[in-house]
């Protein structure tokens, strides 16, 4: 049984002390045979690509997140485009809107989101979407600026209306460790997503699933996310692993 962690951040400084050892163990001992290392600003997008080039089972994305708006310059957008041309870069992201942390620059966030959708379309790549407290504007932008190769709602909020609209627009929905949290009420949201549009992720080093919440996350714990999906869907862990692996390969064109 193999697992594909569709969204992790091994470019994060929390892995500086033992990054190589963790990655080796994931591949050789934990059956985590594919991982997407996700960029969120210029520096970490470059580092994600470097890690992907050094590890055959890693793939990179490049993007400027709404929480890294200070990187929003035309020069940096060109840099994202250049990174996106590399064969190991499989998506533009994470990009999107975050009105939880940033309420004062909504129009700038929208502009950055749209410009990176344009880059994705130019490069024939999908996008990886970060959306928090911004569901209406996120869907509106996707309706007005169609993404040719669609993409993924990463760590998708457990907002049923958002999920319905994401599916209507042809996107995949990815769930992470938050669906295991004791008060998450994740069943209605997870149940909405058909198996052929579902992905699993860890968002490592963040959002560690129960019962390890509060510790540093890593991709081995994607199995706990998969098990929660299996429990909700009433299918086996093996089936969730196989289907989500195939789905990730499909959307990332691997």
C-alpha positions as CSV (number, residue, x, y, z in Angstrom):
1,X,0.0,0.0,0.0
2,X,1.4,3.4,-1.1
3,X,0.3,6.9,-0.1
4,X,0.6,10.3,-1.9
5,X,0.8,13.3,0.5
6,X,-0.5,15.9,-1.9
7,X,0.5,18.9,0.2
8,X,3.5,19.3,2.6
9,X,6.1,21.8,3.4
10,X,9.5,20.2,3.7
11,X,10.9,23.6,2.7
12,X,9.8,24.8,6.1
13,X,12.5,25.6,8.7
14,X,10.9,23.2,11.2
15,X,12.6,20.4,9.1
16,X,16.0,22.0,9.0
17,X,17.4,19.8,11.8
18,X,16.5,16.4,10.2
19,X,15.0,16.9,6.8
20,X,17.0,14.2,4.9
21,X,16.4,11.6,7.6
22,X,12.7,12.3,7.7
23,X,12.4,12.1,3.9
24,X,14.4,8.9,3.7
25,X,12.3,7.2,6.4
26,X,9.0,8.3,4.7
27,X,10.0,6.7,1.4
28,X,11.8,3.6,2.7
29,X,9.8,2.7,5.8
30,X,6.4,4.5,5.7
31,X,5.2,3.8,2.2
32,X,4.9,7.5,1.4
33,X,6.1,7.2,-2.1
34,X,5.0,10.5,-3.5
35,X,4.9,14.0,-1.9
36,X,4.2,17.4,-3.2
37,X,6.4,20.0,-1.6
38,X,4.4,23.3,-1.8
39,X,5.8,26.8,-2.2
40,X,4.2,29.8,-0.8
41,X,6.7,32.6,-1.5
42,X,9.7,33.1,-3.7
43,X,12.3,31.7,-1.3
44,X,10.3,28.6,-0.4
45,X,9.2,28.0,-3.9
46,X,12.8,27.9,-5.0
47,X,13.6,25.6,-2.1
48,X,10.7,23.3,-2.9
49,X,12.0,22.9,-6.4
50,X,15.5,22.2,-5.1
51,X,14.2,19.4,-2.8
52,X,12.1,18.0,-5.7
53,X,15.2,17.9,-7.9
54,X,17.2,16.1,-5.2
55,X,14.5,13.5,-4.3
56,X,12.8,11.5,-7.1
57,X,9.6,11.0,-5.1
58,X,9.1,14.7,-4.3
59,X,7.4,17.2,-6.6
60,X,7.2,20.9,-6.2
61,X,4.8,23.8,-6.6
62,X,5.6,27.5,-6.9
63,X,3.4,30.4,-5.8
64,X,3.0,33.4,-3.6
65,X,0.3,32.9,-1.0
66,X,-2.0,35.7,0.3
67,X,-0.1,35.6,3.5
68,X,3.2,36.4,1.7
69,X,1.8,39.5,-0.2
70,X,5.1,41.4,0.4
71,X,6.5,39.2,-2.4
72,X,4.0,40.5,-4.9
73,X,6.1,42.2,-7.6
74,X,6.3,41.8,-11.3
75,X,9.8,40.5,-11.0
76,X,8.7,37.9,-8.5
77,X,5.8,36.8,-10.6
78,X,8.2,36.2,-13.5
79,X,10.3,34.1,-11.1
80,X,7.2,32.0,-10.2
81,X,6.7,31.5,-14.0
82,X,10.3,30.5,-14.4
83,X,10.1,27.9,-11.6
84,X,6.9,26.6,-13.0
85,X,8.6,25.8,-16.3
86,X,10.7,23.1,-14.6
87,X,9.5,19.5,-15.2
88,X,9.5,18.8,-11.4
89,X,7.1,21.8,-10.8
90,X,3.6,20.3,-11.0
91,X,1.3,23.3,-10.0
92,X,1.1,27.0,-9.3
93,X,0.4,27.4,-5.6
94,X,-0.4,27.8,-2.9
95,X,-2.3,30.8,-4.0
96,X,-5.7,32.3,-3.1
97,X,-7.3,34.5,-0.5
98,X,-7.0,34.7,3.3
99,X,-9.3,37.1,5.1
100,X,-8.7,35.6,8.5
101,X,-5.1,36.8,8.8
102,X,-5.4,39.7,6.3
103,X,-8.5,41.9,6.1
104,X,-6.8,45.1,5.1
105,X,-5.5,44.1,1.6
106,X,-8.3,42.2,0.0
107,X,-8.1,43.8,-3.4
108,X,-4.3,43.2,-3.5
109,X,-4.9,39.6,-2.7
110,X,-7.4,39.3,-5.5
111,X,-5.1,40.8,-8.0
112,X,-2.2,38.5,-7.0
113,X,-4.6,35.5,-7.2
114,X,-5.7,36.4,-10.7
115,X,-2.2,37.1,-12.0
116,X,-1.1,33.6,-10.8
117,X,-4.1,31.9,-12.4
118,X,-2.9,33.5,-15.6
119,X,0.6,32.1,-15.1
120,X,-0.9,28.6,-14.5
121,X,-2.9,28.9,-17.6
122,X,0.1,30.0,-19.6
123,X,2.1,27.1,-18.3
124,X,-0.7,24.5,-18.7
125,X,-0.6,23.8,-14.9
126,X,-3.2,23.3,-12.3
127,X,-3.4,25.5,-9.2
128,X,-3.3,24.8,-5.5
129,X,-5.8,27.0,-3.6
130,X,-5.5,28.4,-0.1
131,X,-8.8,30.0,1.0
132,X,-9.7,31.0,4.5
133,X,-12.8,33.1,5.4
134,X,-12.9,34.1,1.8
135,X,-15.2,31.5,0.1
136,X,-17.4,33.8,-1.8
137,X,-14.6,35.8,-3.3
138,X,-12.6,32.7,-4.1
139,X,-15.4,31.1,-6.1
140,X,-16.2,34.4,-7.8
141,X,-12.7,34.8,-9.0
142,X,-12.6,31.2,-10.3
143,X,-15.9,31.7,-12.1
144,X,-14.6,35.0,-13.7
145,X,-11.1,33.7,-14.4
146,X,-11.4,30.0,-15.4
147,X,-8.5,27.8,-14.7
148,X,-7.7,25.6,-17.7
149,X,-6.3,22.7,-15.8
150,X,-8.4,23.2,-12.6
151,X,-6.6,22.4,-9.4
152,X,-7.0,21.6,-5.7
153,X,-8.7,23.2,-2.8
154,X,-6.0,22.4,-0.3
155,X,-6.9,21.8,3.3
156,X,-10.4,22.5,2.3
157,X,-12.5,24.3,4.8
158,X,-15.4,22.2,6.1
159,X,-17.8,24.5,4.4
160,X,-20.4,22.5,2.5
161,X,-21.4,25.4,0.1
162,X,-17.7,26.0,-0.8
163,X,-17.2,22.3,-1.5
164,X,-20.3,22.1,-3.7
165,X,-19.0,25.1,-5.7
166,X,-15.5,23.7,-5.9
167,X,-16.9,20.4,-7.3
168,X,-19.2,22.3,-9.7
169,X,-16.2,24.1,-11.1
170,X,-14.3,20.9,-11.6
171,X,-11.8,21.1,-8.8
172,X,-10.4,18.5,-6.5
173,X,-10.9,18.7,-2.8
174,X,-8.1,17.9,-0.4
175,X,-8.5,17.1,3.3
176,X,-5.8,17.2,6.0
177,X,-5.4,16.4,9.7
178,X,-8.1,18.9,10.8
179,X,-10.8,16.3,9.8
180,X,-9.6,14.2,12.7
181,X,-10.0,16.9,15.3
182,X,-12.5,16.0,18.0
183,X,-14.9,18.9,17.3
184,X,-14.4,19.1,13.6
185,X,-17.8,17.7,12.5
186,X,-16.1,16.6,9.3
187,X,-18.5,13.9,8.2
188,X,-20.9,16.1,6.2
189,X,-18.1,17.8,4.3
190,X,-16.1,14.7,3.5
191,X,-19.3,12.8,2.5
192,X,-20.0,15.5,-0.2
193,X,-16.8,14.8,-2.1
194,X,-16.9,11.8,-4.6
195,X,-13.9,9.5,-4.4
196,X,-12.7,10.5,-7.9
197,X,-12.3,14.1,-6.8
198,X,-10.8,13.6,-3.3
199,X,-7.2,14.0,-2.2
200,X,-5.4,13.6,1.2
201,X,-2.6,15.7,2.6
202,X,-0.8,16.6,5.8
203,X,0.2,20.3,5.4
204,X,3.3,19.2,7.3
205,X,4.7,20.5,9.6
206,X,1.2,21.9,10.5
207,X,-2.2,20.4,11.3
208,X,-1.1,17.2,12.9
209,X,-3.9,14.7,13.2
210,X,-5.3,13.3,16.4
211,X,-4.0,11.7,18.5
212,X,-0.7,13.5,17.9
213,X,-2.1,17.0,17.7
214,X,0.3,19.6,19.1
215,X,3.5,17.9,17.7
216,X,5.3,18.5,14.4
217,X,3.5,16.8,11.6
218,X,5.1,14.7,8.8
219,X,3.8,12.8,5.9
220,X,3.6,9.4,7.7
221,X,0.5,10.8,9.4
222,X,-1.3,11.1,6.1
223,X,-2.4,7.6,6.9
224,X,-4.5,8.9,9.8
225,X,-6.2,11.3,7.4
226,X,-6.8,8.4,5.0
227,X,-8.3,6.3,7.7
228,X,-10.7,9.0,8.8
229,X,-11.9,9.3,5.1
230,X,-12.2,5.5,5.0
231,X,-14.3,5.5,8.1
232,X,-16.6,8.3,6.9
233,X,-17.0,6.7,3.4
234,X,-17.4,3.2,4.7
235,X,-14.5,1.7,2.6
236,X,-11.1,0.3,3.3
237,X,-7.9,2.2,4.0
238,X,-6.4,0.4,1.0
239,X,-9.1,1.8,-1.3
240,X,-8.6,5.3,0.0
241,X,-4.9,5.1,-0.5
242,X,-5.2,3.7,-4.0
243,X,-7.9,6.2,-5.2
244,X,-6.2,9.3,-3.7
245,X,-2.9,8.2,-5.2
246,X,-4.4,8.0,-8.6
247,X,-6.2,11.3,-8.2
248,X,-3.0,13.1,-7.2
249,X,-1.2,11.6,-10.2
250,X,-4.0,12.8,-12.5
251,X,-4.3,16.4,-11.3
252,X,-0.5,16.8,-11.2
253,X,0.0,15.0,-14.5
254,X,2.7,12.7,-13.1
